[in-house]
């Protein structure tokens, strides 16, 4: 797992790319499972949070596109 910071790129955007890659690979979920017991409701809550975030971003993008 590696992210190369491009010339002229802010460190924050590189960290965001790293975070996306970690989430895509499911590394944190695997780590959490091995660390301690995780209930089913936790996964439901996480999925709901992710969908909520995606919907919010999509709505914001639509609003920006209309202007």
PDB file of N, CA, C and O in Angstrom:
ATOM      1  N   UNK A   1       0.845  -1.153   0.000  1.00  0.00           N
ATOM      2  CA  UNK A   1       0.000   0.000   0.000  1.00  0.00           C
ATOM      3  C   UNK A   1       0.904   1.232   0.000  1.00  0.00           C
ATOM      4  O   UNK A   1       1.664   1.461   0.941  1.00  0.00           O
ATOM      5  N   UNK A   2       0.809   2.010  -1.058  1.00  0.00           N
ATOM      6  CA  UNK A   2       1.641   3.198  -1.144  1.00  0.00           C
ATOM      7  C   UNK A   2       0.952   4.255  -1.993  1.00  0.00           C
ATOM      8  O   UNK A   2       0.221   3.950  -2.935  1.00  0.00           O
ATOM      9  N   UNK A   3       1.204   5.488  -1.637  1.00  0.00           N
ATOM     10  CA  UNK A   3       0.713   6.619  -2.411  1.00  0.00           C
ATOM     11  C   UNK A   3       1.893   7.557  -2.616  1.00  0.00           C
ATOM     12  O   UNK A   3       2.530   7.985  -1.654  1.00  0.00           O
ATOM     13  N   UNK A   4       2.177   7.870  -3.862  1.00  0.00           N
ATOM     14  CA  UNK A   4       3.281   8.763  -4.178  1.00  0.00           C
ATOM     15  C   UNK A   4       2.726  10.175  -4.310  1.00  0.00           C
ATOM     16  O   UNK A   4       1.788  10.421  -5.068  1.00  0.00           O
ATOM     17  N   UNK A   5       3.321  11.093  -3.562  1.00  0.00           N
ATOM     18  CA  UNK A   5       2.891  12.496  -3.613  1.00  0.00           C
ATOM     19  C   UNK A   5       3.458  13.114  -4.882  1.00  0.00           C
ATOM     20  O   UNK A   5       4.670  13.116  -5.097  1.00  0.00           O
ATOM     21  N   UNK A   6       2.575  13.636  -5.715  1.00  0.00           N
ATOM     22  CA  UNK A   6       2.979  14.223  -6.991  1.00  0.00           C
ATOM     23  C   UNK A   6       3.532  15.628  -6.779  1.00  0.00           C
ATOM     24  O   UNK A   6       3.273  16.259  -5.755  1.00  0.00           O
ATOM     25  N   UNK A   7       4.280  16.098  -7.734  1.00  0.00           N
ATOM     26  CA  UNK A   7       4.869  17.441  -7.646  1.00  0.00           C
ATOM     27  C   UNK A   7       3.749  18.476  -7.611  1.00  0.00           C
ATOM     28  O   UNK A   7       2.853  18.460  -8.456  1.00  0.00           O
ATOM     29  N   UNK A   8       3.803  19.362  -6.645  1.00  0.00           N
ATOM     30  CA  UNK A   8       2.814  20.425  -6.532  1.00  0.00           C
ATOM     31  C   UNK A   8       1.504  19.983  -5.903  1.00  0.00           C
ATOM     32  O   UNK A   8       0.541  20.749  -5.885  1.00  0.00           O
ATOM     33  N   UNK A   9       1.448  18.769  -5.390  1.00  0.00           N
ATOM     34  CA  UNK A   9       0.224  18.259  -4.780  1.00  0.00           C
ATOM     35  C   UNK A   9       0.270  18.485  -3.268  1.00  0.00           C
ATOM     36  O   UNK A   9       1.311  18.299  -2.638  1.00  0.00           O
ATOM     37  N   UNK A  10      -0.844  18.880  -2.704  1.00  0.00           N
ATOM     38  CA  UNK A  10      -0.918  19.069  -1.260  1.00  0.00           C
ATOM     39  C   UNK A  10      -0.877  17.719  -0.564  1.00  0.00           C
ATOM     40  O   UNK A  10      -1.358  16.718  -1.094  1.00  0.00           O
ATOM     41  N   UNK A  11      -0.304  17.702   0.615  1.00  0.00           N
ATOM     42  CA  UNK A  11      -0.202  16.461   1.380  1.00  0.00           C
ATOM     43  C   UNK A  11      -1.581  15.967   1.780  1.00  0.00           C
ATOM     44  O   UNK A  11      -1.787  14.760   1.908  1.00  0.00           O
ATOM     45  N   UNK A  12      -2.539  16.882   1.982  1.00  0.00           N
ATOM     46  CA  UNK A  12      -3.898  16.494   2.353  1.00  0.00           C
ATOM     47  C   UNK A  12      -4.564  15.659   1.262  1.00  0.00           C
ATOM     48  O   UNK A  12      -5.221  14.660   1.558  1.00  0.00           O
ATOM     49  N   UNK A  13      -4.399  16.060   0.016  1.00  0.00           N
ATOM     50  CA  UNK A  13      -5.014  15.298  -1.080  1.00  0.00           C
ATOM     51  C   UNK A  13      -4.347  13.933  -1.235  1.00  0.00           C
ATOM     52  O   UNK A  13      -5.010  12.960  -1.593  1.00  0.00           O
ATOM     53  N   UNK A  14      -3.048  13.852  -0.969  1.00  0.00           N
ATOM     54  CA  UNK A  14      -2.360  12.555  -1.017  1.00  0.00           C
ATOM     55  C   UNK A  14      -2.868  11.655   0.105  1.00  0.00           C
ATOM     56  O   UNK A  14      -3.042  10.452  -0.091  1.00  0.00           O
ATOM     57  N   UNK A  15      -3.105  12.231   1.268  1.00  0.00           N
ATOM     58  CA  UNK A  15      -3.640  11.437   2.377  1.00  0.00           C
ATOM     59  C   UNK A  15      -5.051  10.955   2.072  1.00  0.00           C
ATOM     60  O   UNK A  15      -5.418   9.841   2.446  1.00  0.00           O
ATOM     61  N   UNK A  16      -5.846  11.781   1.396  1.00  0.00           N
ATOM     62  CA  UNK A  16      -7.185  11.370   0.997  1.00  0.00           C
ATOM     63  C   UNK A  16      -7.115  10.182   0.044  1.00  0.00           C
ATOM     64  O   UNK A  16      -7.894   9.235   0.158  1.00  0.00           O
ATOM     65  N   UNK A  17      -6.162  10.244  -0.908  1.00  0.00           N
ATOM     66  CA  UNK A  17      -5.998   9.119  -1.839  1.00  0.00           C
ATOM     67  C   UNK A  17      -5.603   7.854  -1.091  1.00  0.00           C
ATOM     68  O   UNK A  17      -6.099   6.769  -1.393  1.00  0.00           O
ATOM     69  N   UNK A  18      -4.714   7.992  -0.121  1.00  0.00           N
ATOM     70  CA  UNK A  18      -4.300   6.844   0.684  1.00  0.00           C
ATOM     71  C   UNK A  18      -5.491   6.277   1.451  1.00  0.00           C
ATOM     72  O   UNK A  18      -5.670   5.061   1.514  1.00  0.00           O
ATOM     73  N   UNK A  19      -6.301   7.151   2.029  1.00  0.00           N
ATOM     74  CA  UNK A  19      -7.474   6.719   2.781  1.00  0.00           C
ATOM     75  C   UNK A  19      -8.439   5.963   1.879  1.00  0.00           C
ATOM     76  O   UNK A  19      -8.967   4.922   2.270  1.00  0.00           O
ATOM     77  N   UNK A  20      -8.676   6.482   0.659  1.00  0.00           N
ATOM     78  CA  UNK A  20      -9.562   5.803  -0.288  1.00  0.00           C
ATOM     79  C   UNK A  20      -9.040   4.414  -0.628  1.00  0.00           C
ATOM     80  O   UNK A  20      -9.809   3.455  -0.706  1.00  0.00           O
ATOM     81  N   UNK A  21      -7.731   4.311  -0.830  1.00  0.00           N
ATOM     82  CA  UNK A  21      -7.132   3.025  -1.164  1.00  0.00           C
ATOM     83  C   UNK A  21      -7.275   2.035  -0.010  1.00  0.00           C
ATOM     84  O   UNK A  21      -7.577   0.861  -0.225  1.00  0.00           O
ATOM     85  N   UNK A  22      -7.059   2.514   1.206  1.00  0.00           N
ATOM     86  CA  UNK A  22      -7.206   1.656   2.390  1.00  0.00           C
ATOM     87  C   UNK A  22      -8.645   1.184   2.513  1.00  0.00           C
ATOM     88  O   UNK A  22      -8.885   0.012   2.804  1.00  0.00           O
ATOM     89  N   UNK A  23      -9.612   2.079   2.297  1.00  0.00           N
ATOM     90  CA  UNK A  23     -11.011   1.709   2.394  1.00  0.00           C
ATOM     91  C   UNK A  23     -11.399   0.718   1.296  1.00  0.00           C
ATOM     92  O   UNK A  23     -12.170  -0.211   1.534  1.00  0.00           O
ATOM     93  N   UNK A  24     -10.861   0.924   0.099  1.00  0.00           N
ATOM     94  CA  UNK A  24     -11.168   0.035  -1.019  1.00  0.00           C
ATOM     95  C   UNK A  24     -10.634  -1.378  -0.763  1.00  0.00           C
ATOM     96  O   UNK A  24     -11.298  -2.363  -1.084  1.00  0.00           O
ATOM     97  N   UNK A  25      -9.448  -1.469  -0.191  1.00  0.00           N
ATOM     98  CA  UNK A  25      -8.846  -2.761   0.107  1.00  0.00           C
ATOM     99  C   UNK A  25      -9.503  -3.435   1.308  1.00  0.00           C
ATOM    100  O   UNK A  25      -9.411  -4.653   1.457  1.00  0.00           O
ATOM    101  N   UNK A  26     -10.160  -2.666   2.157  1.00  0.00           N
ATOM    102  CA  UNK A  26     -10.821  -3.235   3.328  1.00  0.00           C
ATOM    103  C   UNK A  26      -9.851  -3.565   4.447  1.00  0.00           C
ATOM    104  O   UNK A  26     -10.113  -4.458   5.252  1.00  0.00           O
ATOM    105  N   UNK A  27      -8.747  -2.864   4.505  1.00  0.00           N
ATOM    106  CA  UNK A  27      -7.712  -3.141   5.503  1.00  0.00           C
ATOM    107  C   UNK A  27      -8.195  -2.844   6.915  1.00  0.00           C
ATOM    108  O   UNK A  27      -7.956  -3.629   7.833  1.00  0.00           O
ATOM    109  N   UNK A  28      -8.872  -1.718   7.093  1.00  0.00           N
ATOM    110  CA  UNK A  28      -9.327  -1.362   8.438  1.00  0.00           C
ATOM    111  C   UNK A  28     -10.385  -2.335   8.939  1.00  0.00           C
ATOM    112  O   UNK A  28     -10.419  -2.650  10.129  1.00  0.00           O
ATOM    113  N   UNK A  29     -11.244  -2.813   8.051  1.00  0.00           N
ATOM    114  CA  UNK A  29     -12.270  -3.777   8.449  1.00  0.00           C
ATOM    115  C   UNK A  29     -11.620  -5.077   8.907  1.00  0.00           C
ATOM    116  O   UNK A  29     -12.020  -5.653   9.918  1.00  0.00           O
ATOM    117  N   UNK A  30     -10.621  -5.537   8.165  1.00  0.00           N
ATOM    118  CA  UNK A  30      -9.906  -6.765   8.548  1.00  0.00           C
ATOM    119  C   UNK A  30      -9.212  -6.575   9.893  1.00  0.00           C
ATOM    120  O   UNK A  30      -9.232  -7.458  10.750  1.00  0.00           O
ATOM    121  N   UNK A  31      -8.603  -5.417  10.058  1.00  0.00           N
ATOM    122  CA  UNK A  31      -7.901  -5.123  11.310  1.00  0.00           C
ATOM    123  C   UNK A  31      -8.866  -5.126  12.486  1.00  0.00           C
ATOM    124  O   UNK A  31      -8.565  -5.678  13.544  1.00  0.00           O
ATOM    125  N   UNK A  32     -10.045  -4.499  12.294  1.00  0.00           N
ATOM    126  CA  UNK A  32     -11.045  -4.430  13.345  1.00  0.00           C
ATOM    127  C   UNK A  32     -11.549  -5.818  13.725  1.00  0.00           C
ATOM    128  O   UNK A  32     -11.744  -6.115  14.903  1.00  0.00           O
ATOM    129  N   UNK A  33     -11.763  -6.682  12.700  1.00  0.00           N
ATOM    130  CA  UNK A  33     -12.234  -8.036  12.958  1.00  0.00           C
ATOM    131  C   UNK A  33     -11.234  -8.825  13.800  1.00  0.00           C
ATOM    132  O   UNK A  33     -11.619  -9.560  14.709  1.00  0.00           O
ATOM    133  N   UNK A  34      -9.970  -8.667  13.496  1.00  0.00           N
ATOM    134  CA  UNK A  34      -8.950  -9.414  14.215  1.00  0.00           C
ATOM    135  C   UNK A  34      -8.687  -8.833  15.601  1.00  0.00           C
ATOM    136  O   UNK A  34      -8.234  -9.541  16.500  1.00  0.00           O
ATOM    137  N   UNK A  35      -8.966  -7.561  15.770  1.00  0.00           N
ATOM    138  CA  UNK A  35      -8.669  -6.887  17.028  1.00  0.00           C
ATOM    139  C   UNK A  35      -9.666  -7.275  18.117  1.00  0.00           C
ATOM    140  O   UNK A  35      -9.263  -7.621  19.228  1.00  0.00           O
ATOM    141  N   UNK A  36     -10.948  -7.223  17.814  1.00  0.00           N
ATOM    142  CA  UNK A  36     -11.982  -7.543  18.798  1.00  0.00           C
ATOM    143  C   UNK A  36     -13.275  -7.898  18.079  1.00  0.00           C
ATOM    144  O   UNK A  36     -13.397  -7.696  16.871  1.00  0.00           O
ATOM    145  N   UNK A  37     -14.233  -8.425  18.823  1.00  0.00           N
ATOM    146  CA  UNK A  37     -15.515  -8.830  18.249  1.00  0.00           C
ATOM    147  C   UNK A  37     -16.274  -7.616  17.731  1.00  0.00           C
ATOM    148  O   UNK A  37     -16.348  -6.577  18.388  1.00  0.00           O
ATOM    149  N   UNK A  38     -16.832  -7.775  16.542  1.00  0.00           N
ATOM    150  CA  UNK A  38     -17.615  -6.704  15.928  1.00  0.00           C
ATOM    151  C   UNK A  38     -19.016  -7.240  15.656  1.00  0.00           C
ATOM    152  O   UNK A  38     -19.171  -8.280  15.015  1.00  0.00           O
ATOM    153  N   UNK A  39     -20.029  -6.537  16.140  1.00  0.00           N
ATOM    154  CA  UNK A  39     -21.412  -6.985  15.968  1.00  0.00           C
ATOM    155  C   UNK A  39     -21.909  -6.685  14.557  1.00  0.00           C
ATOM    156  O   UNK A  39     -21.323  -5.869  13.846  1.00  0.00           O
ATOM    157  N   UNK A  40     -22.996  -7.350  14.154  1.00  0.00           N
ATOM    158  CA  UNK A  40     -23.575  -7.143  12.829  1.00  0.00           C
ATOM    159  C   UNK A  40     -24.123  -5.730  12.683  1.00  0.00           C
ATOM    160  O   UNK A  40     -24.068  -5.139  11.604  1.00  0.00           O
ATOM    161  N   UNK A  41     -24.649  -5.196  13.778  1.00  0.00           N
ATOM    162  CA  UNK A  41     -25.231  -3.860  13.704  1.00  0.00           C
ATOM    163  C   UNK A  41     -24.160  -2.812  13.388  1.00  0.00           C
ATOM    164  O   UNK A  41     -24.456  -1.778  12.790  1.00  0.00           O
ATOM    165  N   UNK A  42     -22.926  -3.082  13.788  1.00  0.00           N
ATOM    166  CA  UNK A  42     -21.839  -2.152  13.488  1.00  0.00           C
ATOM    167  C   UNK A  42     -21.658  -2.034  11.978  1.00  0.00           C
ATOM    168  O   UNK A  42     -21.497  -0.934  11.450  1.00  0.00           O
ATOM    169  N   UNK A  43     -21.686  -3.186  11.278  1.00  0.00           N
ATOM    170  CA  UNK A  43     -21.513  -3.165   9.830  1.00  0.00           C
ATOM    171  C   UNK A  43     -22.677  -2.457   9.150  1.00  0.00           C
ATOM    172  O   UNK A  43     -22.479  -1.724   8.182  1.00  0.00           O
ATOM    173  N   UNK A  44     -23.890  -2.674   9.655  1.00  0.00           N
ATOM    174  CA  UNK A  44     -25.054  -1.984   9.096  1.00  0.00           C
ATOM    175  C   UNK A  44     -24.911  -0.476   9.260  1.00  0.00           C
ATOM    176  O   UNK A  44     -25.201   0.290   8.341  1.00  0.00           O
ATOM    177  N   UNK A  45     -24.465  -0.062  10.435  1.00  0.00           N
ATOM    178  CA  UNK A  45     -24.291   1.357  10.712  1.00  0.00           C
ATOM    179  C   UNK A  45     -23.225   1.961   9.804  1.00  0.00           C
ATOM    180  O   UNK A  45     -23.405   3.059   9.276  1.00  0.00           O
ATOM    181  N   UNK A  46     -22.116   1.248   9.621  1.00  0.00           N
ATOM    182  CA  UNK A  46     -21.045   1.738   8.756  1.00  0.00           C
ATOM    183  C   UNK A  46     -21.530   1.887   7.314  1.00  0.00           C
ATOM    184  O   UNK A  46     -21.241   2.886   6.656  1.00  0.00           O
ATOM    185  N   UNK A  47     -22.262   0.899   6.835  1.00  0.00           N
ATOM    186  CA  UNK A  47     -22.771   0.942   5.467  1.00  0.00           C
ATOM    187  C   UNK A  47     -23.721   2.119   5.293  1.00  0.00           C
ATOM    188  O   UNK A  47     -23.681   2.815   4.278  1.00  0.00           O
ATOM    189  N   UNK A  48     -24.582   2.339   6.297  1.00  0.00           N
ATOM    190  CA  UNK A  48     -25.525   3.456   6.245  1.00  0.00           C
ATOM    191  C   UNK A  48     -24.777   4.787   6.215  1.00  0.00           C
ATOM    192  O   UNK A  48     -25.156   5.699   5.480  1.00  0.00           O
ATOM    193  N   UNK A  49     -23.720   4.896   7.010  1.00  0.00           N
ATOM    194  CA  UNK A  49     -22.920   6.132   7.021  1.00  0.00           C
ATOM    195  C   UNK A  49     -22.283   6.395   5.668  1.00  0.00           C
ATOM    196  O   UNK A  49     -22.290   7.529   5.188  1.00  0.00           O
ATOM    197  N   UNK A  50     -21.728   5.349   5.043  1.00  0.00           N
ATOM    198  CA  UNK A  50     -21.101   5.501   3.734  1.00  0.00           C
ATOM    199  C   UNK A  50     -22.117   5.941   2.682  1.00  0.00           C
ATOM    200  O   UNK A  50     -21.845   6.850   1.898  1.00  0.00           O
ATOM    201  N   UNK A  51     -23.300   5.291   2.664  1.00  0.00           N
ATOM    202  CA  UNK A  51     -24.324   5.671   1.703  1.00  0.00           C
ATOM    203  C   UNK A  51     -24.784   7.098   1.913  1.00  0.00           C
ATOM    204  O   UNK A  51     -25.020   7.842   0.961  1.00  0.00           O
ATOM    205  N   UNK A  52     -24.908   7.473   3.204  1.00  0.00           N
ATOM    206  CA  UNK A  52     -25.331   8.841   3.536  1.00  0.00           C
ATOM    207  C   UNK A  52     -24.331   9.855   2.984  1.00  0.00           C
ATOM    208  O   UNK A  52     -24.712  10.885   2.428  1.00  0.00           O
ATOM    209  N   UNK A  53     -23.053   9.545   3.147  1.00  0.00           N
ATOM    210  CA  UNK A  53     -21.999  10.433   2.672  1.00  0.00           C
ATOM    211  C   UNK A  53     -22.028  10.538   1.144  1.00  0.00           C
ATOM    212  O   UNK A  53     -21.884  11.629   0.591  1.00  0.00           O
ATOM    213  N   UNK A  54     -22.214   9.398   0.464  1.00  0.00           N
ATOM    214  CA  UNK A  54     -22.254   9.407  -1.003  1.00  0.00           C
ATOM    215  C   UNK A  54     -23.461  10.195  -1.507  1.00  0.00           C
ATOM    216  O   UNK A  54     -23.351  10.958  -2.467  1.00  0.00           O
ATOM    217  N   UNK A  55     -24.612  10.010  -0.860  1.00  0.00           N
ATOM    218  CA  UNK A  55     -25.802  10.739  -1.280  1.00  0.00           C
ATOM    219  C   UNK A  55     -25.610  12.242  -1.096  1.00  0.00           C
ATOM    220  O   UNK A  55     -25.995  13.038  -1.952  1.00  0.00           O
ATOM    221  N   UNK A  56     -25.009  12.618   0.031  1.00  0.00           N
ATOM    222  CA  UNK A  56     -24.782  14.031   0.305  1.00  0.00           C
ATOM    223  C   UNK A  56     -23.864  14.637  -0.758  1.00  0.00           C
ATOM    224  O   UNK A  56     -24.117  15.737  -1.248  1.00  0.00           O
ATOM    225  N   UNK A  57     -22.800  13.916  -1.110  1.00  0.00           N
ATOM    226  CA  UNK A  57     -21.865  14.412  -2.124  1.00  0.00           C
ATOM    227  C   UNK A  57     -22.528  14.502  -3.490  1.00  0.00           C
ATOM    228  O   UNK A  57     -22.291  15.454  -4.234  1.00  0.00           O
ATOM    229  N   UNK A  58     -23.359  13.517  -3.824  1.00  0.00           N
ATOM    230  CA  UNK A  58     -24.035  13.522  -5.118  1.00  0.00           C
ATOM    231  C   UNK A  58     -24.996  14.703  -5.208  1.00  0.00           C
ATOM    232  O   UNK A  58     -25.074  15.377  -6.236  1.00  0.00           O
ATOM    233  N   UNK A  59     -25.724  14.945  -4.121  1.00  0.00           N
ATOM    234  CA  UNK A  59     -26.647  16.089  -4.109  1.00  0.00           C
ATOM    235  C   UNK A  59     -25.893  17.397  -4.275  1.00  0.00           C
ATOM    236  O   UNK A  59     -26.327  18.280  -5.016  1.00  0.00           O
ATOM    237  N   UNK A  60     -24.768  17.522  -3.589  1.00  0.00           N
ATOM    238  CA  UNK A  60     -23.963  18.744  -3.687  1.00  0.00           C
ATOM    239  C   UNK A  60     -23.440  18.918  -5.110  1.00  0.00           C
ATOM    240  O   UNK A  60     -23.416  20.032  -5.634  1.00  0.00           O
ATOM    241  N   UNK A  61     -23.024  17.826  -5.730  1.00  0.00           N
ATOM    242  CA  UNK A  61     -22.515  17.892  -7.105  1.00  0.00           C
ATOM    243  C   UNK A  61     -23.617  18.314  -8.065  1.00  0.00           C
ATOM    244  O   UNK A  61     -23.374  19.102  -8.978  1.00  0.00           O
ATOM    245  N   UNK A  62     -24.837  17.794  -7.865  1.00  0.00           N
ATOM    246  CA  UNK A  62     -25.962  18.184  -8.712  1.00  0.00           C
ATOM    247  C   UNK A  62     -26.268  19.664  -8.551  1.00  0.00           C
ATOM    248  O   UNK A  62     -26.539  20.360  -9.530  1.00  0.00           O
ATOM    249  N   UNK A  63     -26.224  20.144  -7.301  1.00  0.00           N
ATOM    250  CA  UNK A  63     -26.483  21.569  -7.063  1.00  0.00           C
ATOM    251  C   UNK A  63     -25.440  22.434  -7.759  1.00  0.00           C
ATOM    252  O   UNK A  63     -25.774  23.455  -8.359  1.00  0.00           O
ATOM    253  N   UNK A  64     -24.189  22.027  -7.678  1.00  0.00           N
ATOM    254  CA  UNK A  64     -23.114  22.794  -8.324  1.00  0.00           C
ATOM    255  C   UNK A  64     -23.249  22.756  -9.834  1.00  0.00           C
ATOM    256  O   UNK A  64     -22.960  23.746 -10.506  1.00  0.00           O
ATOM    257  N   UNK A  65     -23.682  21.630 -10.375  1.00  0.00           N
ATOM    258  CA  UNK A  65     -23.822  21.498 -11.828  1.00  0.00           C
ATOM    259  C   UNK A  65     -24.941  22.359 -12.366  1.00  0.00           C
ATOM    260  O   UNK A  65     -24.870  22.840 -13.497  1.00  0.00           O
ATOM    261  N   UNK A  66     -25.987  22.562 -11.559  1.00  0.00           N
ATOM    262  CA  UNK A  66     -27.118  23.381 -12.006  1.00  0.00           C
ATOM    263  C   UNK A  66     -26.747  24.842 -12.144  1.00  0.00           C
ATOM    264  O   UNK A  66     -27.303  25.543 -12.990  1.00  0.00           O
ATOM    265  N   UNK A  67     -25.828  25.309 -11.338  1.00  0.00           N
ATOM    266  CA  UNK A  67     -25.506  26.741 -11.337  1.00  0.00           C
ATOM    267  C   UNK A  67     -24.733  27.164 -12.557  1.00  0.00           C
ATOM    268  O   UNK A  67     -24.392  28.339 -12.695  1.00  0.00           O
TER     269      UNK A  67
END
